[in-house]
Every structure is written in structure tokens, then in C-alpha cells.
């Protein structure tokens, strides 16, 4: 059986963005993937909260670690709602989806 203990890797996201923003086209590409990055951040935070590794989530979902890695990677996979629901359940959450109006509605 795989080692299922979550061991977070240190990552300074602000430093990463500061360095990456110097590259041509990075900001535009990053902004275009804003929702995907928000989803990935939520997924990683949920998994960290319960202290599960990718291997553990994969085992709970009946899939592979590589499938979970792809699921948590931005821009590489467009998961189905069914898959997102399974992931949410595996990390002790429920999935909530909202449509947010672009502009305030007149009252």
C-alpha cells in the first residue's frame, strides 16, 4: 500500500508570480486561466485540510495518482462534474457551483 500521508511541498506563490510576470505573455496566459487556477487552489486546499496525499485521494476515488495529478493541474484537463463531485467527496467536501452576474442587476 502506498504512503498516504500528505507532505506539502513549500511553494512561495508570490515569488513565483513576480518572477514569471517578467516573461513575455505570461500575465495574459495566466489571466486567461484564472478560473482554472482558482479551482486548482480550492482542490489543493481541500486536500491539504484533510491531510491526504494524491495517492490517498486516488485510492478513495478508485483511480490512479497520475489521474489526480492531472485533475489538480491547471490547463491540462477539463474535469467533468461527476469527477469533481467524486473528488469533493474524497476530501470530505461537497461541490458548490455558482453563476455570478457580471454586472449588478438593477433593483
Secondary structure, DSSP 8 states (H G I E B T S, - for coil): ----B-------HHHHHHHHTTSTTHHHHHHHTHHHHHHHHHHHHHHHHHTB-HHHHHHHHTS-HHHHHHHHSTTT----HHHHHHHHHHTT---------SS----
